[in-house]
Amino acid sequence: MAPVNFDIKHLRMARAPSKTLEVTVANIKSQKKRILTNAKAADRNRAVRSELKTRVKSATASIGTDDDSSLRIAMSKIDRAVAKGILHKNTAARKKSRLMQKINAGS
């Protein structure tokens, strides 16, 4: 089930074990703010992950060519995702290693 975004303030979404969607209204002011900030952060993280996937795909598509700029950009995006706390450092190391293995095998 795809995540549902609400534009209505003060709503919190919770997933029940039965995979149904339950919407709860927060009563505490700080919790209302956390709901909004968490939604903003989730949107930012989703955008960074999407950009990361795009750059890795373009780097793998450029295998066999002399252009290494897409590889450098992909590595940079991976490192930036770690710096922003979106990817764990070991996940980033694994992604970079697999990308380099593909590049070296194709060269």
N, C-alpha and C positions, 0 to 999 in steps of 0.2 A: 504494500500500500504506500503510495507516494505521500510525502509530507504535505500538510495543508497549511498555508500561511493565512493568518487572519490579520486584517488591517484594523480591526476593532481593538481599542486599548483595553487593558486590564483583563485579558483572557490568557489562560494558561492551558496548554494542550497536554494531555497525558495519554499514554498508550496503555490500555488495559490488557491483561493477559489474553483475552479472547480476540485481540486484534481489532477491537472496536475503538472508535474515537470518542473521547470524553472531554468536554470542555468545562473547565472550572473557573469561576471568577475569584480572583485574588482580593482579599480584604485589606491586607497590610500594604502601606504605601511603598515600603522598600521592596516588597515582593513584586508589586506592579512595575516598578522601575527595572528590577532584575529581568522580568519577562521581556520587556522591550529591549534591553541591552543584549540579552541572550539571543533574541531574534536577529538583531543587527549583526552580532558577531557570527551567527550561523550563516547569514547571507554572505558576509565577507569571506568566511572560510570556504564556502561552496564556490565562490568566484575564483579564489586562489587555486583550489584543487582542480577546477575546470581548466584554468589557464595552464596549470602544470601538466595535465594530461595532453592538452593540445600541443604544448611545446615538446613533450617527449615523443608524441606521434610524428611531429614534423622532423625531429632529429632522426628517428628511425627511418623515415621516408627518404632522408637525404643520404642514407648509407650508399656508398659506392661513388659518391661525388666528392669533389675536392673542397666543397664548401663546409667548413667546420663551425660557421657562426651559429647554426641552429643547435649544434651540440653544446656550444658554450652557453647559449641562452637557456637551454634546458637544464644544464647543470646549475646555472645561476638561479633559476626559478626554484629548483629543489632546495638549494641552500637558503634562499629567502624564506621558503615555507617553514624550514626548521627554525630560522631566526624568529619568525612570527609565532611559533608554537603550534603550527597547524599540522606538521609532520613530526614524528619522533625521529631522533637522530639515527637510530638503527634502520628505520624504514627508509629514510633518505639514503643512507649508505647502500642499502640493498637495491634501491631503484637506480642509483648511479652505477653500481657494479653491473647490474643486468644490462643497462644501457650501453656501458662500455664493452661488455661482452658481445653484444650485437654489432656494435660498430667495428670492433676488432675482427669479428668473424666475417663481416661483409667486406672488409678492406682487402 
